[in-house]
Amino acid sequence: MAIAIPKSDFMKEINTNTHQKILLSLAALGAAIFIDILTFHWVPKPILRLNYPAQNITGGKLNSQIEINRRHELGELELSLNQMATQLKEYFENL
């Protein structure tokens, strides 16, 4: 016994599923790009915030202090840079 189904009825559901998969893939790609853009701006911001005072210290402005906002690795680096600037200032004053 065989059942004949028109090709259009059979392919209709397959085409619908294919279109849904394409739309979901495009939505996932859009979400990934959006998250990537946010991450691209969010990650280097604290590092760049440390760079400017470090450049001031390198340029001889030893009164520059970095505001410590964090407690993890970057906070420790901020504290170290502040201590380094203070020690350099003391060394230069004693020379």
C-alpha positions, 0 to 999 in steps of 0.5 A: 500500500502506498500513499501519495502526497503532493510534493507542495504539501510535503515540501511546505513544512520543510521550507518553513523549517528551513526559513525558521532556521535561517532566521534564528541563525541570523538572530544569533549572529546579530546577538553575537555581533552586538555582544562583541561590540559591547565587550570590545568597548567594555574590556579595554576601558579600565586598562586605558584608564590606567594608561593615562596616569602611567604616562603622566608618571613616565613624563615626570608628573610624579604628583599624579595619583590614580583613583582606586576603584577596583579590588582585583588585579587592576586595583592592585596595579592601580595601587602599585602605580601610586606607590611607584609614583610616591617612591619615585617622588621621594627618591628625586627629592632626596637626590 
